[in-house]
Amino acid sequence: EEAALDVAAEADILFELGVEAQRAGSYRSAVQYYLASQRLAPNKNVVFNIAVCFERLQRWADAFRYYDAYAREELSAEDRALVDE
């Protein structure tokens, strides 16, 4: 149980580092943090952020793959419209 808490905490920290890097425009760093976070604790919001970063890096195939994975999740109408865009 303690190990699971450690993994969750690490995933959260990695996500926060990804957000900071993304806000600073460091998309390559951000996607590295997000991918590590996603491996530890899969989360549809992280998948969306990965897609956005790949899009900003003009890695179209990777961006599409992650947008497609996000689109397969159960989404609100607002989130569905965002991913369809």
N, C-alpha and C positions, 0 to 999 in steps of 0.2 A: 504493500500500500504506500509506503514511504517512497519507494522507487517511482511509482506512478505520479506522486506529487512532484517529485524532482523533474520528471519528464514534462509534466504540464507547465511547471514554472519555467523550464528551459524553452519550451515552445512559445510561451508568452513573451519572454525576453527577446527571443529571435524575431518574433512578430513586431515588437516595439522597435527594434533596431531597423527592421525593414521599413516601417512607416517613416522613421526619421530619415533614412537614406532616400526614400521615395520623395519625401517633401523637399529634400535638398537637391533633387534632380539626379541623384546617383542611382540610376535604375539598375545598373549591373550589380551593384552592392545590394540593393534592395531585393532583387530577385534571388540572390544567393541566400539572404536571410529568410525570405519567405519559403523557399524550397526546403531549407533545413527545418523550419517550423512545421511545414506541411508533412514532412516525413515523420516527425515526432507525434503530431496531433492533427490529423486531417480536419480541415475546416473549409467550408465553401467560400467564406469571405477571403481567406488566404488564396484560394484558387483564383478568385476574381482579381486580386491584387497582382498575382503572378502574371495573369493575362495582360493587365494594363502595362506592367513593366516591360513585358516582351513586346507589346505594341510600340511603346516609346522607344525601344531599342531597334525597332523595325525588323524584328524577328517574327515575320508574319505567320509562318507555319506554327511556331510555338505558341504565339498569341492565339491563333485560331483554336489550337488543341485545348488550351486552358479555358477559353471562352466557351467552347463546346462542352467541356466537362462541367463548367459552372451552369450552363443552360440545362443540363440534365438533372440538376438538383431541384428540389421543391423550392420555388421562389414566389415572392409576393408579386403582385401585378406591376408594381413600380420597378422592382429588380428585374423582372422579365423584360419590361420595356427597355431598360438600360442595357441589358446584354444583347437584345435584338438590334439595338442601335449600333 
